[in-house]
């Protein structure tokens, strides 16, 4: 079986350093918000090219904390995508905002042209949460222009896009804040949950540190209602020692695999992402789109090739959204629905062997249903 994600091979590569990191933390006697988290935050910020990284419990909390740092008011509208992991919208709802959905482009990213139209029509919208879906950046120049032109507060969802750039500019550096995830399947995935808030603003970073730890400015001094959302010392140590040092090499390998797929898959029944010129995707997910998606999935599974769906039901259609109705659809998400029923993910993890890549390519080309 060619695994879509191969944690066994990853452990073979990182196990020794991960165990050593665990032993170091255990011997330290400090398990929450100690020097391991501080060291990882510094290393992550340097790697990302941003001033501050604040470790939190998971990527969804990072988004919520980011929105709260920017003083999102209860019921205030937040422009966002209907085609993403549900956590993106759930973070907006938990922060008290009301999601306003527009459609997506053919790559699945939020349509920034539609955003411009909606913002011109409704000047009350002050917040935007774009997602760099699959690790493929939205157009950062257009995003920056929207932010400046409409006075937006932007929190970039970079959960799938660590290392991704658009014309040399890293994702997460256009908005006031970015948010990322260290869920195990992510390109920089921990051995459990974790996330980080990213910003160049020292005041916002300080507030994020307070909000992650019960809203404290000092021990037992609670200035606002915060969360219990702290990246723990064990995960920080493993990320620092075993995972972050490999990230650049692993990202390069993902890009090599993606280029092999893009060059060698020629089946006219399959469509692949077409990243914008000048972008450097992180290729967290390699997506195919086919009107015969379910048949394609059966074909690949019979050939012992792991595959997945990201995301088969758009967010406004989820059952959890129906009872309260606290969302708006500003632009009917026709493209998002089309992509949701046609998307299939191929293995793109950095431990794939060349023969396995060739097998995936051959089976995609052999698909005839």
N, C-alpha and C positions, 0 to 999 in steps of 0.2 A: 504493500500500500504506500503510495506517495502521499504523505500527510500534508494537509493544507498548512498546518503549523506543527513543527516538530520540536516539542519541548525536550524530548529525550536527547536529541543531538545537541540542543542548546546546553543541557546540563553537562554533557561530556566536555563541552568547551569551557564552561564557567564553574563547574562544581567545586573544584579545589579552592578557588578564590572565594566563592560564596560561603563555603564552610569556614574558611579562615576569618571572614568578616563576621560571621555569626559568633564564632568563639571570642573574637575581640570585643564585641558588644556585650556578650554574656559576662566576660571577665571585668568589664568596666563598671558594672552595677548601675548604669544609667541607660534607661530604655526609651525615654520620651524626651524630645526636644533638647538634645545634647549636642556634643561636638560633631557627631556623625551627620546629623541633619544640617547643621551649619556648614560643614565641609562640602556636603553634596550640593547644597543650594549655591555655594560659591562656584563649584565646578560646573554645575548646570548652566548658571548664568554666563560664565565664561564661554562655554561651548556654544551657547545659543547666540552670544553676542549682544546680551542685554544686561542692564545694570543689576536687576534684582530678580531672584527666584525665591518663592515662598512655598515650602513643602506642605502639602495638605493631604487629607485622607484619601481623596480620589478625584478624578477629573470632573465629575459633576459638581462636587463641592467647590472646586476651583472656579467654575463658571459662576456659581451662586455667589461666592465670596467676591469675585470680580465685579458683579453687578451691584452688590451691596456697597462695595467700596466707592462706587460711582453714584451712590445715593438714589438708586431706583426707588420710586415712590409706589405705594400700593396701587395696583390697577393701571400703572403706566404702561404704555404700549412699547413693545420691543419687536422690531422687524427681524425676522429670522427665516430659516429654511424649513420646508416641510419634509425634507428628504435627508435624514440623518439618524443616528442613534437617538432613542427617545430621551436619553439623558440631557441632551441639549435643551429641549423644551421643558423638561422637568425642572432643570435648574432655574429657568426663567420663572416658572410658576412658584417654585419654592422661595425665590427672592421677592415674590409679590407682584411680578410683572404679568402683562397680558401679551402672549405671543400674537404677532401679526404675520401671517404667512404670505410669501410671494412664491412664484414658481422658480424652477431651476433651469440651468442651461443643459446642453447635451452631455456635458461631463458630470452633471449632478450637482455642481456648485450653484449657490444662490445667484440668481440673475440680477446683476448689479444695475443693468439698464432698467429693469422693472422696479428695483428699489428706488432709483432716481424719480421715476414717475410717481410712485406712491408717496415718497417724501415731499414732492412738490404739491401733491394733492392734500396731504395731511401734515401740516407743519408741527402738529403736536407731538409727533414721534421724535424722540430724542435718542433712542437707543437702537443699536444694531448688533446682532450676534451672528456673524457669518461662520460657516464651517469650511475648513479646507479638506473637503471630502476625499477619502481614499489616500490622503497625503498629496493631493494635487492642489496647488495654491489657487485661490481666486486671484484675479488681476489686482495686484496690490496698489498700482498707480490709481486705478479707478476707485478702489476702496478708500485710499487717502483723499481723493478728490471729493467723494461723497461725505467723508467725515468733516472736511474743511468747509465744503459748500453748504452743508446743512447743520453744522454745529453738533455733530453726533458724538455720543459716547459709545465707543466700540469695544466690545470684548470678543477677541478672536478665539474661536474654538479650534485649537491646534492639536487635539487629542490624537489625530491620525497623521500629523504632519511634522513631527520633529525632524529638523534637518532640511525641510523643504524651503526652496527659495524661488522668488520671481524676479528675474533680471538682477540677480545678486543680492536681493533684499530678503531677509529671513521673515517667514511668517511670524506673527505674534508681535511685530515691532511697529505696526501701523496704528493699531488701536491704542487706547490708553492702557489696556491690559490684554494679556493673552492667558489662555488656560490650556494645560496639557494633562495627559493621563499616563500613569504607569501600570495600567491594567496589564496582566501578563501577556496578552496577545499583541500589545502595542510594539512599535519598533524599539522603544526603550521601555521594556516591560519588566516590572519587578516580579518577585515570587509571591505576590499578593497585591492588594490594592494600594494605590498611591496616586498623587497628582501634584501639580504645582501651579501657582499663579505667577505670571511673568509681567514685569513692567520696568520702564525706565524712570518711573516717578517714585522717589524715596518716600514721600508721604503716603502714597497708595500702598507701597510695600509694607510700611509700618502698620497701616490699618488692616491689611490682610493678615499680618502676623497676630494682631489682636483678635480679629474675628475668628481665626481658626482655633483659638484657645479661650473660648467662653467670652470673648469680648473684653479681655483683661488688658489694662495698661500696666498693671503691676499685680503681684500676687494678692488675690482677694479684692482687687479694685476693678469692678466690672463697669465699664463706661457705656456699653451697649450690649444688646442681646446677640451673642456670638454663637458659634458652633463648637462642637467637639470634633475637630477635623485636622488631625495632626499626623503628618508622615512620621512613622516610628523609626527609631534608631537602627533596627535590624534591616529594614528595607533600604534606608538611606545608605547604610554601609555596603550592602550587596550591590546597590545601584552604582555606588562610587567605585568599588573595587573590581567588580566582575562584569558589569554591563556597560556603563558609560564609556570606558576605555575602548570597547569594541564597536561602539555605535557607528563611527565614521566608516569603518571597514564593512560592517554589515549593511549600511545604507548603500555603499558602492556596489555591493553584491546584488542587492535588490534592484538597483538600476540596471546592472548587467542582465539580470534575468528578464526584466521588463523589456529591455531592448531586444533580447532574443525573441521573446514572444511577438513583439511588434514587427520585427523583421521577418519572422518565419511563419506566422499564422496567416494564411491566405484564404481561408474559407469565406466566401461571400455571404454566408448565412450568419456570420458573426461580426459584430462591430466592437472595436476597442476604443478606449479613451484616446482623445486627441489633445494632449496638453498644449496650452498656449505657447507660442514661440518665446524662448528665453526663460521658461520655467524649469526648475529642477525638482520634480516630484520626489517625495520620499517613498512612494510605492508601498504604503502600508497594505493596501489591497490592490490587486490587479483584477479589473473588472472586464468581463465580456457582456455584451448585450445581444439577445437573440429573441425573436418572436417564438422560437421553439425552445425556450429556456428549460422547461421541465424535461423535455426529451434529451436535451444536451446534458443535463445533470445526470440522468439515468445512464447515458452513454459513457460519461466520464467515470461514474461510480462502478460500472461494470468493468472498466479498464483499471480499477483500483487506483483511481486518481481522486484525492480529496478535493472537495469544493464546498462553497458556501453561498449564502444569500445575504446581501447587504444593500438595501433593506426592503423586504418584500411587502411591507405595508407602510404607507406614508403616515406621518405623525398625526395630521388632523383626522385621519380615519381610525385611529386607535380607540379602543373602547374606553380607555381612561380619560379621554378628552370629552366624551359626550355628556356626562352628568352635569358638569358645571357650566359648560359653554363659554368659558373665559378665554376665548381666542377669536381672532378674526382671520378671514381669508381675503386678503386684499387683491390677489391675482389668483384665479383658479389654477390649481397646480396640475395642469394636464400633463405637462412633460414629466413631472415627478411621478405621477401615477404610471405613465408609460415605462419609465425606467424601473420602477419598483417591480413590475411584473416581468421584466426582461433581463434583469441583472444576474450574473453569476460570477463568483470569485474563484480564481485559479490559485494554486500554490505559488507564493512568491517569497517565501522565507529564505534567509541567507544561507541555510544549510543544504539547500537543494544541490544535487550533483548534476553535472552537465548531461549525463545520460537520462536523468529524470526530466530535465527541462525538455530534452528532445522528445521524450515519450509524451509529455503533455502536449507539446506542439503537434506531434504526429496525430494524436487522438483528436485534437481540435480540428485539424484539417480533414480527418477521416469522417467527421460527423456529417450525416446526410439526411437526417429526419426532416 
